[in-house]
Amino acid sequence: MPSFLANKVALATLAGLAALPSALAHGHVTSWQIGDTTYAGFNPSNSAELGSTPERATTNSDQGPADYTTDVIATGGTATSSDLVANATAGDTVIVTWNTWPESHKGSVTQWMAHCPDDLCAGTAGADMDWFKISQSSYDESSDSWPTDYIAENLIWTFTLPTNLAAGQYLLRHELLAMHSTGAPQFYPVAIEMQLESSGSTTPSPTGTFPDMYDSDDDMALTQNIYGGSALNAEFVVPGVAVYDGSDSTVSNWDSTGLENNSTSSSSTTASSAVSATTSSAEASAATSSAEVLVATSDAESSIQSSAVETSAVETSAVETSAAETSAVETSAIESSAVESSAVETSAVETSAVETSAAATATNAVSETATSTSASASATGSGSSGTNLQTYTGAIDGISAPSVTADGDQYTCDGNTFNSESDALTRSCEVQRNQCLDSANSKANDEVSSAMTACETQATECDSSISSARRRDMVIGRYARRAF
């Protein structure tokens, strides 16, 4: 997969994109299809949105990662039961649909199961169960892609249940791993309660418990540098125990041929259906107002590509656009007669705002909507090399968010290097949060609770402050990939 920032393409912003909530930066599961039956997922930012679900509630209201050093890593939360139990038959196809997934968050995808004690899942915490892995998908060297790339593009993951397990109640766990921040892996687990009909009798082995399987110094997820090249990525070992001996679970959208040969032909239809069927009215409205850029439906792709972004090849240095007028974005038509760049490799990247730096670009006309956004922002960062891009200034107990600086097409924060500005800013907020919580824990017992609450409030504010950078990076990633 090409570097989204190293391969630039000029594009104009859609004003409706600004309405998208920052929670879309990661994502949640909107539905589980098991055989012919579809069950609702769970939105941690709005627990009542999707209705009754077999999915155990997660505690990441900001839709962030689960702490892999605690019991939360088992199912994404502390819930010990769900609203209902899904019905399944051995060998059934399971389709997990996500509302969104950031392209920068790359890593493995795994499926796990745990046989509930006395065939009753309700009342038993995921951390108290023995888990076995039924399938795993990792980096594919031939296509230079990670399984999460497929989810970012198609918003679904499809696999089958094993045929040789004993009947009974199980927890079925689906997990995405993101390693965009070297040394700070992010795990995104979700799990449902399931009644399995089967004539099998296999006792799976090996098994393990959470968080013990992940809280290990020799776990490659803790040290993997996904920017170190394909040879290094090909050596990555997926966390946890091996897939159990005898598992016949298959992943239909991902095998040894990787992403490029397994993209579904109806990905845009799937993504569109996922949004219309499972997002809240606010999210659906935002998606509509932005011409459904983030879910890449075929209609939005056609409209945007023909009227806002047209690139003929990597080497092109001009993007010709007519008025970007779509029924979904009537208030944000963008007129640009020409965008000419003097950059040697590619055209200048422009996302939330169209920058008109005399040294890089010259535009004849840009709509007032686009130019009214932050004048200091640019597609490759909000400042020159050495400038601190972290604008959040909150500092409980004097603990500030670490600085983020641009270094060419990459960004640095807290000794780590990132390919996108939003990832570096996210790291900055995470470091501040952790340091704040450490400080809170050192206070007197009667002060700890309120201090920790203040830290979490500050963390939410810091995270919200980088929503513009996230939107820029998401647009850059999608259109940079289309240029190839």
WOLINGI-V452626 format. One record per backbone hydrogen bond with DSSP energy under -0.5 kcal/mol. CO is the residue of the C=O (numbers start at 0). NH is the residue of the N-H. If there is no record, write none. Layout:
BEGIN
co->CO nh->NH
co->CO nh->NH
END
This chain:
BEGIN
co->2 nh->6
co->5 nh->7
co->7 nh->346
co->8 nh->349
co->12 nh->14
co->13 nh->16
co->14 nh->17
co->15 nh->18
co->16 nh->19
co->20 nh->23
co->21 nh->24
co->22 nh->25
co->24 nh->101
co->27 nh->98
co->28 nh->41
co->29 nh->40
co->30 nh->96
co->31 nh->33
co->31 nh->38
co->32 nh->34
co->32 nh->94
co->33 nh->36
co->36 nh->33
co->38 nh->31
co->41 nh->43
co->42 nh->45
co->45 nh->48
co->51 nh->39
co->52 nh->82
co->52 nh->83
co->53 nh->192
co->56 nh->78
co->58 nh->60
co->59 nh->62
co->65 nh->67
co->65 nh->186
co->66 nh->69
co->66 nh->72
co->69 nh->72
co->70 nh->73
co->71 nh->75
co->75 nh->58
co->79 nh->122
co->79 nh->123
co->85 nh->194
co->87 nh->196
co->88 nh->91
co->91 nh->160
co->92 nh->34
co->93 nh->95
co->93 nh->158
co->94 nh->32
co->94 nh->96
co->95 nh->156
co->96 nh->29
co->96 nh->30
co->101 nh->104
co->103 nh->105
co->105 nh->178
co->106 nh->147
co->107 nh->176
co->108 nh->136
co->109 nh->174
co->110 nh->133
co->110 nh->134
co->111 nh->172
co->112 nh->131
co->113 nh->115
co->113 nh->170
co->115 nh->118
co->116 nh->119
co->120 nh->123
co->122 nh->124
co->124 nh->127
co->125 nh->128
co->128 nh->130
co->130 nh->207
co->131 nh->112
co->132 nh->243
co->134 nh->110
co->136 nh->108
co->138 nh->140
co->139 nh->143
co->139 nh->144
co->144 nh->139
co->145 nh->148
co->145 nh->149
co->146 nh->149
co->146 nh->150
co->147 nh->151
co->148 nh->152
co->149 nh->153
co->150 nh->154
co->154 nh->97
co->156 nh->95
co->157 nh->251
co->157 nh->252
co->158 nh->93
co->161 nh->90
co->163 nh->200
co->163 nh->201
co->164 nh->199
co->167 nh->195
co->168 nh->115
co->169 nh->171
co->169 nh->193
co->170 nh->113
co->170 nh->172
co->171 nh->191
co->172 nh->111
co->173 nh->189
co->174 nh->109
co->175 nh->187
co->177 nh->185
co->178 nh->225
co->179 nh->181
co->180 nh->183
co->185 nh->177
co->186 nh->65
co->187 nh->175
co->189 nh->173
co->190 nh->55
co->191 nh->171
co->192 nh->85
co->193 nh->169
co->193 nh->195
co->194 nh->87
co->194 nh->196
co->195 nh->167
co->195 nh->197
co->196 nh->89
co->201 nh->165
co->201 nh->203
co->204 nh->244
co->207 nh->130
co->208 nh->212
co->210 nh->213
co->210 nh->214
co->212 nh->239
co->213 nh->215
co->215 nh->218
co->218 nh->221
co->219 nh->222
co->219 nh->223
co->223 nh->225
co->224 nh->227
co->228 nh->232
co->229 nh->233
co->230 nh->234
co->231 nh->234
co->232 nh->235
co->235 nh->237
co->241 nh->132
co->243 nh->246
co->249 nh->159
co->249 nh->251
co->250 nh->253
co->254 nh->257
co->256 nh->260
co->258 nh->261
co->258 nh->262
co->263 nh->266
co->265 nh->269
co->266 nh->270
co->267 nh->271
co->268 nh->272
co->269 nh->273
co->270 nh->274
co->271 nh->275
co->272 nh->276
co->273 nh->277
co->274 nh->278
co->279 nh->283
co->280 nh->284
co->281 nh->285
co->282 nh->286
co->283 nh->287
co->284 nh->288
co->285 nh->289
co->286 nh->291
co->287 nh->290
co->289 nh->292
co->291 nh->295
co->291 nh->296
co->292 nh->295
co->296 nh->300
co->297 nh->301
co->298 nh->302
co->299 nh->303
co->300 nh->304
co->301 nh->305
co->302 nh->306
co->303 nh->307
co->303 nh->308
co->309 nh->319
co->312 nh->315
co->316 nh->340
co->317 nh->319
co->318 nh->320
co->318 nh->338
co->322 nh->324
co->323 nh->325
co->325 nh->328
co->328 nh->325
co->328 nh->331
co->329 nh->332
co->332 nh->334
co->333 nh->323
co->333 nh->335
co->335 nh->320
co->337 nh->363
co->338 nh->318
co->339 nh->361
co->348 nh->378
co->352 nh->350
co->352 nh->354
co->356 nh->359
co->356 nh->360
co->359 nh->341
co->361 nh->339
co->366 nh->370
co->367 nh->371
co->369 nh->372
co->373 nh->376
co->377 nh->380
co->380 nh->377
co->383 nh->386
co->386 nh->388
co->388 nh->390
co->394 nh->397
co->395 nh->398
co->397 nh->399
co->403 nh->388
co->404 nh->411
co->405 nh->385
co->406 nh->409
co->409 nh->406
co->410 nh->417
co->411 nh->404
co->412 nh->415
co->415 nh->412
co->417 nh->410
co->419 nh->423
co->420 nh->424
co->421 nh->425
co->422 nh->426
co->423 nh->427
co->424 nh->428
co->425 nh->429
co->426 nh->430
co->427 nh->401
co->427 nh->431
co->428 nh->432
co->429 nh->433
co->430 nh->434
co->431 nh->435
co->432 nh->436
co->433 nh->437
co->434 nh->438
co->435 nh->439
co->436 nh->440
co->437 nh->441
co->438 nh->441
co->439 nh->442
co->443 nh->446
co->443 nh->447
co->444 nh->448
co->446 nh->450
co->447 nh->451
co->448 nh->452
co->449 nh->453
co->450 nh->454
co->451 nh->455
co->452 nh->456
co->453 nh->457
co->454 nh->458
co->455 nh->459
co->456 nh->460
co->457 nh->461
co->458 nh->462
co->459 nh->463
co->460 nh->464
co->462 nh->465
co->463 nh->466
co->465 nh->469
co->466 nh->470
co->467 nh->471
co->468 nh->472
co->469 nh->473
co->470 nh->474
co->471 nh->475
co->472 nh->476
co->473 nh->477
co->474 nh->478
co->475 nh->479
co->476 nh->480
co->477 nh->481
co->478 nh->482
co->480 nh->483
END
